Amino acid sequence: MAKPNVYFTKNLTSDGVVQMYQALGVALPGKVAVKLHSGEVGNQNFIRPPFLKPVIDLVGGTIVECNTAYAGKRDTTKAHWETMKFHGWTEIAAVDIMDEEGELELSVPQGQKIQKNYVGSHLSNYDSMLVLSHFKGHPMGGFGGALKNISIGIASSHGKAYIHGVGVVEDFWNSDHDSFLESMADAAKSVTDYFDGKMAFVNIMCNMSVDCDCCAVAEDPKIGDIGILASLDPVALDQACLDLVYASDDPGKSHLIERIESRNGILTVEAAAKLGIGSREYELITL
């Protein structure tokens, strides 16, 4: 079987995002959901709306998000809508808080840690999805990329706690760490199965703090920007981003690598590959 293609450009512009999506050679069908990170209020590193507007316009997409499971400015629908407006997302496209009216249960029969996943009920309104992920570190996951964006990111508020707690919501903050990472892979599998190939993934490697865009107080990035990557395979895409971090000649990479390794972040990619979501081997095509 041929290795999946991962396309790469150093052109960190709105045009670069469009170029990477177009390189995939797909036309997402029907009503297109665009999953991105709305950014916690106070965070300085999240990708800003004007940067993503051209590709969202290109696919005619609706920006989709779900509420968080921790206290902040996105933990209720009311607060999340206010953040969406405050950060300017509502000015560039239609926006949908997908768990505003409840959740939808997806089955993961082959899940290694969880066999079901709870996502925003509005997911059923969409035929396909463009996943725009800001690749960076993460306090719990080690790093955040495409796999985290379609697992924790698409989970309802309750679903996020369910993944974190490895099926036991009450264990949100004290579940076994590696089991949580594997649960993210299980949740990602439920979403890729749901869309059955009608997904495209773009990872943007800039502002790569060790902290996530969910952090109101985040560390400034130590490693320089790298570029934009795209693939139809989220496993290959996240693996390629990790490989580019390790291959970088920027001494600041040590901070991000320490965060990834101290949280065993690679386990999520390994677990996703084991589930058949995608391949850790890929062909990198630079444009």
N, C-alpha and C positions, 0 to 999 in steps of 0.2 A: 504494500500500500504506500502511495506517495506521501511524503511528509507534508503537513499543512504549510501554506505560505504565510509568512509574517512580513508585512511591508513596513519600511522604516524611512523616515525623513528627518533631517535636522532642522527643517523649515518649521519653526515653532510659531506659526501664524494661523489665523482663521482659514486662509487658503490651504495651508498645510493639512488641516483637519479634513477639509473637503477632498483634497487630493488623496489622502489615505483612505477615506471611505470609498471614493470612486475607484481606487486601485483594486478593491475587492471584487468589482465587476458584478455586483448584485443590485437588484431593485427590490427593496423591502415591500411586501405586498400589503394592501388594505390599509387599515388604520394603524399608524406607526407610533408606538410609545418610545420616547427617548429618555432613558434612565441616566440621570446624572446626580451629582451631589449638590444639594442646595446650599451647603455651607452653614456651619453654626455661627450665630451672631458673635462677633469678636474675632473670628478666625481671619488671619491675614493671607492665607495661602490658597484658598479655594479658587477654582477656575471661574473667571467672571463671565457673565452672560454674553457680552459682545463677541467674545472669542468663539463661542459655540453657536451663535445665531445663524451664520451662513449654512452650516451643515444641517441644523434643525430645519431651516427654511427649505433646504434642498429635498429633504425627505417628507416635508409637510407634517412634521411630527408634533406630538403633544408631550411636554415635559412631565415626567411622572416621578413621584417620590412617595415615601411612606413615613409615618411618624416614628420618632425614636422611642426607646424604652427607658431612657434615662432623663433626668431633669435637665431642662435647657429651653431654648427658644424654638424647639421643633417637636416637643413631646406631646402636644395636643394639636388637633386640626386647626383650631383658632390661632394658636401661636405659630404653627408652621405656615399658614397662609400669610400671616404678618411678615414672617421672615422671607417668604418667597417674594412678597412685594418690596420689602426693604432692600433686598439684594438685587432687585431688578429683573427677576425671572419672568414675572407677569407682563413685563413690557416687551419681551421679545417673542413670546409664543404662548399658546394655551397651556395651562398648568392643571395637573390633576393630582391631588393627594389621594392615593389609591385606597387607603384604608379609612377614608372619611366615613364610609357607610358600612364598615365591617371588613370581614376577611373571608378568604377562600382557602379551603384545605386542599393541598396537593399531596399526592401519594409519592413516596420514595421507597418502593418495595425492596430495592437493592441497597438501601442506605446502610452504611456501616455503623452509624450511631443513632440516627433518627429515621423513622420510616414515614414521617409526614412533615409537611412544611406549611406554615400559615402565611399567606401573602395578602396584599390588599385586594379586596373584592373587585375593584375596578380593573384588575388585570384582564378579566374576561372581556373587556370592551375592546381589546387590541388584537390585531392579527399578526403583528411582528414587532420587533424591538431593536432599536439602535442603542448600544450601551457605550456611553461616553464616560470613561473612568480617568480620574486623576491618580496616576501612580505615585505613591509616597509611602512613608512609614505608617505604622499604626501601633498604639499603646498595647493592644491585646493580640491582634493578629500578626504583628511583626511588619506586615506591609498590607496595603490595600491596592487592589487592581480590579480587573474584570470579574474575577471569581467572587470577591467580597461584594462587589457592586450588585451582582445578581443573586446573592444569598441574603446576607444581612440587609442589603439595600432595598430589596423587593419585599422582604418580610414585613408583615404588619407590625405594629408596636408589640403586640402579644407574641407574634412570631419571632421577633428579634430576641425577646427574653427566652423563648422556647429553644432557639438555636444556642444561645449563650449557656443556657442551663442544661444542654444536651437532653432535651425532652422533659426537664423538670424546671418549670418557670421559677420556682422558689430558690433554685440553685444558680440563679443568674450570675452572681458574682463569685461563686465558690465551686463551680464545677471543675472537673479534671480538665486541665488546659488543652492537652493534645486531643481529647475527645471533643472539645469545643471546635478546634480547627477542623477536625474530620466532619463535624456536624455542618460546618459551613459548606464543605464540599457536597454533602448529602443534599442540602438545601439548593445549592447551585444546580445539581442534577435534576431536581424536580422542575426547575424553571426551563432548563434547556430541553427537557423532554416535553414540557408544555408547548413550547413554540416550535418544536420539531424542525430545527434547522433554519427557521425564519428569524435569525438573529445575526447582527453584525457588531463587531467590537472594536473600539478605538481606545487606546491608552495614551495619555498625555504625560510625558515625563518632564515636568517643570515644577518649581517650588517644592522640591522633594524634602520636606521636613520629615523628621522621625515621627511626627504626630499626624493624626488624621485631620481632615477638614471638619470632623465632628467635634474637635477640641476648640472651645472658646478661647483658651489660652494655649497657643501652640508654639513650639520652638521654631526659630527661623531656620531655613535650610542651610546645610553646611556643604552639600554637594551641588555642583552647577547643573543647569538644565541640560538635557540630553536630546530630546526630540519627541516625535509622535510615531506610534506604531498602530497597525491595524491587522486584524485577522478574522476569519470566520470561526476560529478555534480559540476559546478563552484560555485554555490551559497553555497552549503554545504561546499565546500573547503574553501572559503573565511570566512564563518561563523566560521568554526573550527579554523582557524588561529586567528581570533579575540578573540575567547573564550580562546585560549591558552595564548594570551597576557594578558588578564584580570586575568587568573588563575595563572600567573607566580608569583613566590615569589621574583623576581628581583625588587628592588626599582626603578631601571631605567625605569621600564615600565610606570611610571607616565608621562614621556615626550611623549612617543608614544601615550598613551591614551589621553593626552590633545590634541594632534594634531588631532586624530581621532574624538574626541567629539566636538572640537571647529569648525570643518568643517562639522559636522553631517554626517560623513562618512558612518554610518550604513544605511542611507537612500538608498544608491545604492543597498545594499543587500536586503533590504526590497522591493524595487521597482522591482528588478529582480525576487524575489520570487512571487510577485503579478502577474508578467507577465507569470509565469509558466516556467521560465528557469530552476528552480531547487527548492530544499527544504532547509529551514534553520534548519531543524531537521535532524540528521544524526547519524550513528553508527561509533564511532572512534575505529579503530582497530590498536593497537600498535604492530609493528613488530621489 
